[in-house]
Amino acid sequence: MKEEKLKIDIQKDIIDRIVQHLSTLGSDMYYAPTIDICHEIQGVIKKKNFLTREEQEIVVNLDAHEIKSLLSNSSNCC
């Protein structure tokens, strides 16, 4: 159980970093529906140029609803 919690914490950190990255690119997330932001995050994950290979392996299989859950538990986003 503790190992799984660590993975979730790492996922949250990665997702938060992607949100910060999108913010610097001028993405207007304040008024956007959370699910749309999740799709933007998925796009960054799939691009393979922002995350390291190890980071990507940790989050690549997250669907939009899992990302939404991670955002609601950790981020200042949405």
C-alpha angles and dihedrals in degrees: 000000000000091000091053091050089054091053091051091050090052091048090051091051092050093047091048090052091051090050090052089049092051090049091055089052089059097255107163101223099157096084098024119106110257092239090058090053089050089055090051089051090050088053091055091048092052095047091076093209103088103048130051117249091255093050091047092052089055096054107022094095096050113115123214094265093052090050089050090054092050090050093051092051100047120008137084086221125108 
